């Protein structure tokens, strides 16, 4: 085999490959034998059809099988020989294949960028932690009580905070249900701040069996692009109004949450958990600052083929969930996200290679225990992750943790503390903002 590599772009290479006649003929004979074993023609026993008959009758298939096997093998051999790190599927051009002559073609490959790692000690980032206030602790305790709350039917119109089960029917402006409209069933918290204003108002003061027509104006930035900026009419018909009965916040409740805890112990535990959550959040944000600063110092372009393959993958998944999505709008939304994900991946992988960071089985086991608890059967979970194809993702997560640990040992971090902003929970129904 002969090969010649030419630079056809910053991170693109054109590889001219020539496979000699003997090598090609050897592969042809291998394919002919395989086809012959399966062929059954009138007048011949299976596997006993003469070779020349097989070649004449099935030459197109034989030729295609040879190309499908010998071309990737040749490309991979050249890539391995020259230690080229290919980013996307090679593109084959100018293929010429005639029996008795060398097989020639060009393989166009995109390479992963080789990043020059800057002096990490010269990089400076901000890390902002939000201070915990008593209301944060109380809000978290209320959330714990909500999780332990029971629901009771309310024999009255709904009040703020009640859980209202409703049928939502698409309608016209006169209150007639649309013939082809699909009913949605939803459980909404009456008056919740995460609902659209029209639903927020409509869910308070309604009774079971009552029907209420509402006109909803969706914001331009609504997550469902089919609804964004549009106006819809709905009929709301509550089927249940339930009130939450939460346990009292006392020592008895604390002991139910965790044996041996009293109320002060529960408060301390909640504070500790919130502090850990805040530390993780602040570190994740500062990691983003580091990646942005790195990219400013070492700008690079993610290979086009990588972006294209990523966008196609995520668009396919998006269309499975919403077949009516606008493809142009979807592509515009997904492309920068894919680009950002791959920038992050390339930066972290480049640092890992330079610093020779490796992960061990013990690192992976520790991450599993971190996620599911010390009492977990790690071997069984490992097996499940391997079967499901999720093990590679977990290993990347472990690698990223180790890379960021090293990075934040070297860079300068300016820490500060600020009041915690107020946030609302998100929801995913047609009633939510």
C-alpha positions as CSV (number, residue, x, y, z in Angstrom):
1,X,0.0,0.0,0.0
2,X,1.2,3.5,-0.9
3,X,-0.1,6.6,0.8
4,X,0.5,10.4,0.7
5,X,-0.9,12.9,3.1
6,X,-1.5,16.5,2.2
7,X,-2.8,19.4,4.3
8,X,-6.1,20.5,2.8
9,X,-7.2,22.8,5.7
10,X,-6.1,23.9,9.2
11,X,-7.2,20.6,10.7
12,X,-8.1,18.7,7.5
13,X,-5.9,16.2,5.6
14,X,-6.3,14.6,2.2
15,X,-4.9,11.1,2.1
16,X,-4.2,9.6,-1.3
17,X,-4.1,5.8,-1.0
18,X,-3.1,3.2,-3.6
19,X,-3.6,-0.5,-2.9
20,X,-1.6,-2.8,-5.1
21,X,-3.2,-5.4,-7.4
22,X,-2.2,-8.4,-5.4
23,X,-3.6,-7.0,-2.2
24,X,-6.9,-6.2,-3.9
25,X,-7.1,-9.6,-5.6
26,X,-6.5,-11.3,-2.3
27,X,-9.5,-9.4,-0.8
28,X,-11.6,-10.2,-3.8
29,X,-10.9,-14.0,-3.4
30,X,-11.9,-13.7,0.3
31,X,-15.2,-12.1,-0.6
32,X,-15.9,-14.6,-3.4
33,X,-15.4,-17.5,-1.0
34,X,-17.8,-16.0,1.5
35,X,-20.4,-15.3,-1.2
36,X,-19.9,-18.8,-2.8
37,X,-20.6,-20.5,0.5
38,X,-24.1,-18.9,0.7
39,X,-25.1,-19.0,-3.0
40,X,-27.6,-21.6,-4.1
41,X,-28.4,-21.8,-7.9
42,X,-30.4,-24.3,-9.9
43,X,-28.3,-27.2,-11.0
44,X,-25.7,-26.7,-8.2
45,X,-25.6,-27.7,-4.6
46,X,-25.3,-24.9,-2.0
47,X,-21.7,-23.8,-1.8
48,X,-20.7,-25.7,-4.9
49,X,-21.4,-23.1,-7.6
50,X,-18.3,-22.7,-9.8
51,X,-16.2,-19.6,-8.9
52,X,-16.4,-18.1,-12.4
53,X,-20.3,-18.3,-12.2
54,X,-20.3,-16.6,-8.8
55,X,-18.0,-13.9,-10.0
56,X,-20.0,-13.2,-13.2
57,X,-23.4,-13.3,-11.5
58,X,-22.6,-11.5,-8.3
59,X,-19.8,-9.2,-9.3
60,X,-21.5,-5.9,-8.3
61,X,-22.1,-7.3,-4.8
62,X,-18.5,-8.7,-4.6
63,X,-17.1,-5.4,-5.7
64,X,-19.2,-3.4,-3.2
65,X,-18.2,-5.8,-0.4
66,X,-14.5,-5.5,-1.2
67,X,-14.8,-1.7,-1.2
68,X,-16.7,-1.7,2.1
69,X,-14.0,-3.7,3.8
70,X,-10.7,-2.8,2.2
71,X,-11.1,1.0,2.1
72,X,-11.8,1.5,5.9
73,X,-9.0,-1.0,6.7
74,X,-6.6,1.0,4.5
75,X,-7.6,4.3,6.0
76,X,-7.3,3.1,9.6
77,X,-3.9,1.6,8.9
78,X,-2.6,5.0,7.6
79,X,-4.2,6.9,10.5
80,X,-2.6,4.5,13.0
81,X,0.8,4.7,11.3
82,X,0.9,8.5,11.4
83,X,-0.9,8.7,14.8
84,X,-3.6,11.0,13.4
85,X,-6.6,11.7,15.7
86,X,-9.6,11.8,13.5
87,X,-12.6,13.9,14.6
88,X,-15.3,12.7,12.3
89,X,-16.1,10.0,9.7
90,X,-13.6,10.1,6.8
91,X,-15.0,11.1,3.4
92,X,-14.0,9.0,0.4
93,X,-13.5,10.6,-3.0
94,X,-12.1,9.7,-6.5
95,X,-12.3,6.0,-5.9
96,X,-11.2,3.9,-8.9
97,X,-11.6,0.1,-8.8
98,X,-11.0,-2.1,-11.8
99,X,-9.9,-5.8,-11.4
100,X,-6.3,-6.3,-12.4
101,X,-5.3,-2.8,-11.5
102,X,-4.5,-1.0,-8.3
103,X,-7.4,0.4,-6.3
104,X,-7.0,4.1,-5.6
105,X,-8.9,6.7,-3.7
106,X,-8.7,9.8,-1.5
107,X,-9.8,9.9,2.1
108,X,-10.6,13.4,3.4
109,X,-10.3,13.4,7.2
110,X,-10.8,16.1,9.9
111,X,-8.4,16.0,12.8
112,X,-9.0,17.1,16.4
113,X,-7.2,20.4,17.0
114,X,-4.0,20.2,18.9
115,X,-4.3,22.9,21.6
116,X,-1.4,24.7,23.1
117,X,-2.0,24.7,26.8
118,X,-1.3,28.1,28.4
119,X,0.4,28.6,31.7
120,X,-2.5,27.9,34.1
121,X,-1.0,29.8,36.9
122,X,-1.5,33.0,34.9
123,X,-5.3,32.5,34.5
124,X,-7.6,34.3,37.0
125,X,-11.3,33.6,37.5
126,X,-14.0,34.8,39.9
127,X,-15.9,32.5,42.1
128,X,-19.1,33.9,43.7
129,X,-20.8,32.0,46.5
130,X,-24.2,33.1,47.7
131,X,-24.6,33.5,51.5
132,X,-27.1,31.3,53.2
133,X,-29.9,33.2,55.1
134,X,-32.4,31.9,57.6
135,X,-35.1,32.1,55.0
136,X,-33.1,29.7,52.8
137,X,-33.1,27.2,55.7
138,X,-36.8,27.7,56.3
139,X,-37.6,27.2,52.6
140,X,-35.6,24.0,52.5
141,X,-37.4,22.7,55.6
142,X,-40.7,23.6,54.0
143,X,-39.7,21.6,51.0
144,X,-38.9,18.6,53.3
145,X,-42.3,19.0,54.9
146,X,-43.9,19.2,51.4
147,X,-42.3,15.9,50.5
148,X,-43.9,14.3,53.7
149,X,-47.2,16.1,53.2
150,X,-50.5,14.2,52.6
151,X,-53.2,15.4,50.2
152,X,-56.8,15.6,51.2
153,X,-59.8,16.4,49.1
154,X,-60.9,20.0,49.6
155,X,-64.7,20.4,49.7
156,X,-64.4,24.0,48.6
157,X,-63.1,26.2,45.7
158,X,-59.3,26.1,45.2
159,X,-57.0,28.3,47.2
160,X,-53.4,29.3,46.6
161,X,-51.1,26.4,47.2
162,X,-53.8,23.7,46.6
163,X,-53.1,21.0,44.1
164,X,-55.7,21.2,41.3
165,X,-56.1,18.3,38.8
166,X,-57.6,19.6,35.6
167,X,-58.6,18.5,32.1
168,X,-57.4,21.2,29.6
169,X,-59.3,21.2,26.4
170,X,-58.2,23.3,23.3
171,X,-61.1,25.6,22.4
172,X,-62.2,28.4,20.2
173,X,-62.9,31.9,21.4
174,X,-66.6,31.1,21.9
175,X,-65.8,28.3,24.3
176,X,-66.4,25.4,21.9
177,X,-64.0,22.5,22.2
178,X,-61.9,22.0,19.0
179,X,-62.9,18.7,17.3
180,X,-59.3,17.7,16.7
181,X,-58.0,19.2,19.9
182,X,-56.2,16.8,22.3
183,X,-57.1,16.9,25.9
184,X,-54.2,17.4,28.4
185,X,-54.4,16.3,32.0
186,X,-52.3,18.3,34.4
187,X,-51.7,18.7,38.1
188,X,-51.2,22.4,38.8
189,X,-50.4,24.2,42.0
190,X,-53.1,26.9,42.3
191,X,-51.7,30.4,41.9
192,X,-48.1,29.1,41.5
193,X,-45.6,31.7,40.3
194,X,-44.2,29.4,37.6
195,X,-47.6,29.3,35.8
196,X,-48.5,31.6,33.0
197,X,-50.5,34.6,34.3
198,X,-53.8,33.3,32.8
199,X,-53.4,29.8,34.4
200,X,-52.1,31.3,37.6
201,X,-55.4,33.3,37.9
202,X,-57.7,30.6,36.6
203,X,-56.5,27.9,39.0
204,X,-57.5,29.9,42.1
205,X,-61.2,29.9,43.2
206,X,-62.4,27.0,40.9
207,X,-64.5,24.1,42.0
208,X,-64.6,20.5,40.8
209,X,-66.8,20.1,37.7
210,X,-66.7,23.8,36.9
211,X,-65.6,24.8,33.4
212,X,-63.7,28.0,32.8
213,X,-62.7,29.5,29.4
214,X,-59.3,31.3,29.3
215,X,-57.4,33.1,26.6
216,X,-53.6,32.6,26.9
217,X,-51.0,34.8,25.3
218,X,-47.8,32.9,25.1
219,X,-44.5,34.8,25.4
220,X,-42.2,35.0,22.4
221,X,-39.5,33.0,24.3
222,X,-41.8,30.1,25.4
223,X,-40.0,26.7,25.3
224,X,-42.5,25.2,22.9
225,X,-41.9,27.0,19.6
226,X,-45.3,25.9,18.3
227,X,-46.9,28.1,21.1
228,X,-44.3,30.9,21.3
229,X,-45.8,34.3,20.6
230,X,-49.2,32.7,19.8
231,X,-52.6,33.0,21.4
232,X,-54.7,30.0,22.4
233,X,-58.0,29.4,24.1
234,X,-58.5,26.6,26.6
235,X,-61.3,25.2,28.7
236,X,-60.2,24.2,32.2
237,X,-62.3,21.6,34.0
238,X,-61.1,20.7,37.5
239,X,-61.5,17.1,38.4
240,X,-60.0,17.3,41.9
241,X,-59.0,20.0,44.4
242,X,-56.7,18.8,47.1
243,X,-55.1,20.6,50.0
244,X,-51.7,19.8,51.4
245,X,-51.5,18.7,55.0
246,X,-47.9,19.1,56.1
247,X,-46.5,17.7,59.3
248,X,-45.6,20.1,62.1
249,X,-42.0,21.2,62.2
250,X,-40.9,19.7,65.5
251,X,-38.6,17.1,67.0
252,X,-41.0,14.3,66.2
253,X,-40.9,15.2,62.5
254,X,-37.1,15.5,62.5
255,X,-36.9,12.0,63.9
256,X,-39.1,10.8,61.1
257,X,-36.8,12.3,58.5
258,X,-33.7,10.6,60.1
259,X,-33.6,8.5,63.2
260,X,-31.9,10.2,66.1
261,X,-32.4,13.8,64.8
262,X,-34.1,16.5,66.7
263,X,-35.3,19.8,65.2
264,X,-32.0,21.6,65.7
265,X,-30.1,18.6,64.3
266,X,-32.4,18.7,61.2
267,X,-31.7,22.4,60.7
268,X,-28.0,21.8,61.0
269,X,-28.2,18.9,58.4
270,X,-30.2,21.0,56.0
271,X,-27.7,23.9,56.4
272,X,-24.8,21.6,55.7
273,X,-26.5,20.2,52.5
274,X,-27.3,23.7,51.3
275,X,-23.7,24.8,51.8
276,X,-22.4,21.8,49.8
277,X,-24.9,22.5,47.0
278,X,-23.9,26.1,46.9
279,X,-20.2,25.2,46.9
280,X,-20.9,22.9,43.9
281,X,-22.9,25.5,42.1
282,X,-20.3,28.2,42.6
283,X,-17.5,25.9,41.4
284,X,-19.5,24.9,38.3
285,X,-20.0,28.6,37.4
286,X,-16.3,29.3,37.9
287,X,-15.4,26.3,35.8
288,X,-17.4,28.0,33.0
289,X,-15.4,31.2,33.6
290,X,-12.2,29.2,33.3
291,X,-13.3,27.6,30.0
292,X,-14.2,31.0,28.6
293,X,-10.9,32.5,29.6
294,X,-9.0,29.5,28.2
295,X,-10.8,29.9,24.8
296,X,-10.0,33.7,24.8
297,X,-6.3,32.7,25.2
298,X,-6.4,29.7,22.8
299,X,-9.1,30.3,20.2
300,X,-9.9,27.3,18.0
301,X,-12.6,25.9,15.8
302,X,-14.4,22.7,16.5
303,X,-14.2,20.6,13.3
304,X,-17.2,21.1,11.0
305,X,-17.9,17.4,10.7
306,X,-18.1,17.1,14.5
307,X,-20.6,19.9,14.7
308,X,-22.7,18.5,11.8
309,X,-22.9,15.0,13.3
310,X,-23.8,16.4,16.7
311,X,-26.5,18.7,15.3
312,X,-28.0,15.8,13.3
313,X,-28.1,13.6,16.3
314,X,-29.8,16.1,18.6
315,X,-32.2,17.2,15.9
316,X,-33.3,13.6,15.4
317,X,-34.0,13.3,19.1
318,X,-35.8,16.6,19.1
319,X,-38.1,15.6,16.2
320,X,-38.9,12.3,18.0
321,X,-40.3,14.4,20.9
322,X,-41.9,17.1,18.7
323,X,-42.4,16.1,15.1
324,X,-43.9,19.6,14.3
325,X,-40.8,21.5,15.4
326,X,-39.4,24.2,13.0
327,X,-36.2,22.6,11.6
328,X,-34.5,25.9,10.9
329,X,-35.2,27.3,14.3
330,X,-34.2,24.0,15.9
331,X,-30.9,24.0,14.0
332,X,-30.2,27.6,15.0
333,X,-30.9,26.7,18.6
334,X,-28.9,23.4,18.7
335,X,-25.8,24.4,16.8
336,X,-24.2,26.8,19.3
337,X,-25.0,24.3,22.1
338,X,-23.2,21.5,20.3
339,X,-20.3,23.8,19.6
340,X,-20.0,24.8,23.3
341,X,-20.1,21.1,24.4
342,X,-17.3,20.2,22.1
343,X,-15.2,23.2,23.0
344,X,-15.4,22.1,26.6
345,X,-14.6,18.5,25.7
346,X,-11.5,19.5,23.6
347,X,-10.1,21.8,26.3
348,X,-10.5,19.3,29.1
349,X,-9.1,16.4,27.0
350,X,-6.1,18.5,25.9
351,X,-5.3,19.4,29.5
352,X,-5.7,15.7,30.5
353,X,-3.2,14.6,27.9
354,X,-0.7,17.3,28.7
355,X,-0.9,16.6,32.4
356,X,-1.1,12.8,31.9
357,X,-4.3,12.5,33.9
358,X,-5.7,9.0,34.0
359,X,-8.7,7.5,35.7
360,X,-8.7,4.2,37.5
361,X,-11.4,1.6,38.4
362,X,-11.2,2.9,41.9
363,X,-12.0,6.5,40.7
364,X,-15.0,5.1,38.9
365,X,-16.2,3.1,41.9
366,X,-15.9,6.2,44.1
367,X,-18.0,8.2,41.7
368,X,-20.7,5.5,41.7
369,X,-20.8,5.5,45.5
370,X,-21.0,9.3,45.5
371,X,-24.0,9.1,43.2
372,X,-26.0,6.2,44.8
373,X,-24.6,5.9,48.3
374,X,-22.0,3.8,50.2
375,X,-24.3,0.8,50.5
376,X,-24.7,0.3,46.8
377,X,-23.6,-2.9,45.0
378,X,-20.9,-1.2,42.9
379,X,-20.2,-4.3,40.7
380,X,-23.8,-4.7,39.7
381,X,-24.1,-1.0,38.9
382,X,-20.9,-1.1,36.8
383,X,-22.4,-4.0,34.9
384,X,-25.7,-2.1,34.3
385,X,-23.8,1.0,33.1
386,X,-21.7,-1.1,30.7
387,X,-24.8,-2.8,29.3
388,X,-26.7,0.5,28.8
389,X,-23.7,2.2,27.2
390,X,-23.6,4.8,30.0
391,X,-20.2,3.8,31.4
392,X,-18.2,6.0,29.0
393,X,-20.2,9.0,30.1
394,X,-19.5,8.3,33.7
395,X,-15.8,7.9,33.0
396,X,-15.7,11.2,31.2
397,X,-17.4,12.8,34.3
398,X,-14.7,11.3,36.5
399,X,-11.9,12.5,34.1
400,X,-13.4,16.0,34.1
401,X,-13.5,16.1,37.9
402,X,-9.8,15.2,38.0
403,X,-8.9,17.8,35.4
404,X,-10.8,20.6,37.1
405,X,-9.3,19.6,40.5
406,X,-5.8,20.1,38.9
407,X,-6.8,23.3,37.2
408,X,-8.2,24.9,40.3
409,X,-5.0,24.0,42.2
410,X,-3.1,26.1,39.7
411,X,-5.3,29.1,38.6
412,X,-6.0,32.1,40.8
413,X,-9.5,32.2,42.1
414,X,-11.0,35.4,43.4
415,X,-13.7,34.4,45.9
416,X,-16.6,36.6,47.0
417,X,-19.9,36.2,48.8
418,X,-23.2,37.8,47.7
419,X,-26.9,37.5,48.8
420,X,-28.7,34.5,47.3
421,X,-31.1,35.5,44.4
422,X,-34.7,34.3,44.5
423,X,-35.5,31.5,42.0
424,X,-38.7,29.9,40.9
425,X,-39.1,26.2,40.0
426,X,-39.6,25.3,36.4
427,X,-42.4,23.3,34.9
428,X,-43.0,21.6,31.6
429,X,-46.7,22.0,30.8
430,X,-48.6,24.2,28.4
431,X,-49.6,26.2,31.4
432,X,-46.0,27.0,32.5
433,X,-43.9,30.0,31.4
